Amino acid sequence: MTLSPQPPERAWVRLPSGRRLDLIAPTPFDWTDEDLAVGLARTYRWGGHSIWPGAPLSVAQHSLAVLEMRRARARLTPGQQLRELLHDADEGFINFDCISPLKPFLGAGFAELTRRLSAVIAARYGLPPWTTAEKRAHKVVDVAAAAAEAVFVAGWTREEVRETLGIRAPVKPADPLAPRYGGDPWQPWAPEAAAERFLAELKRLAFATR
């Protein structure tokens, strides 16, 4: 008797647009900009924990904050700005922002999954590759954003940020998004607002890079 071959493992997710994204074998054509914005607005930092009532801090809001912080420090091309905005975009497809201490336990398979997603996102939006200096400059503001979020969103003390989280960046109370969008500093946005604002910036920068 000949056994039928085993069907391939399913790793599809159905996106709000109705498109299907194969997380194991993604292509740059599997999603809409709206799908990405919604996914990032519904993916939360700090394990989804927040001292604010309502929604926790989304990766979409964090991404916009990092972009604003980089703009304040350097003159960036539209492509460089788009790369900053999309630095965590893979998390919007797996709906998971993994805290750093957990990543070694997830192993090489998870690292490869995120690498593949990041690669097709870079291809889709024509992102320039990071130089060593650019990556270092990005990391400085990304860590600074994390330090502020830890205190003003997640409720850590400054001492805990330094001693427990190992973040040496100074905790600055100024919310980089407040001058543009208003609201209380560091208050997490509702998912609908986060998606709308992220999508508007994504479309503007994508158009500027054409």
Stockholm file with secondary structure:
# STOCKHOLM 1.0

chainA/1-210         MTLSPQPPERAWVRLPSGRRLDLIAPTPFDWTDEDLAVGLARTYRWGGHSIWPGAPLSVAQHSLAVLEMRRARARLTPGQQLRELLHDADEGFINFDCISPLKPFLGAGFAELTRRLSAVIAARYGLPPWTTAEKRAHKVVDVAAAAAEAVFVAGWTREEVRETLGIRAPVKPADPLAPRYGGDPWQPWAPEAAAERFLAELKRLAFATR
#=GR chainA/1-210 SS CCCCCCCCCCCEEECTTSCEEESSSCCTTSCCHHHHHHHHHTCBSGGGCCSSSSSCCBHHHHHHHHHHHHHHHSCCCHHHHHHHHTTTTTHHHHTCCCCGGGHHHHHHHHHHHHHHHHHHHHHHHTCCCCCHHHHHHHHHHHHHHHHHHHHHTSCCCHHHHHHTSCCCSCCCCCCTTHHHHCSSTTCCCCHHHHHHHHHHHHHHHHHHTC
#=GC SS_cons         CCCCCCCCCCCEEECTTSCEEESSSCCTTSCCHHHHHHHHHTCBSGGGCCSSSSSCCBHHHHHHHHHHHHHHHSCCCHHHHHHHHTTTTTHHHHTCCCCGGGHHHHHHHHHHHHHHHHHHHHHHHTCCCCCHHHHHHHHHHHHHHHHHHHHHTSCCCHHHHHHTSCCCSCCCCCCTTHHHHCSSTTCCCCHHHHHHHHHHHHHHHHHHTC
//
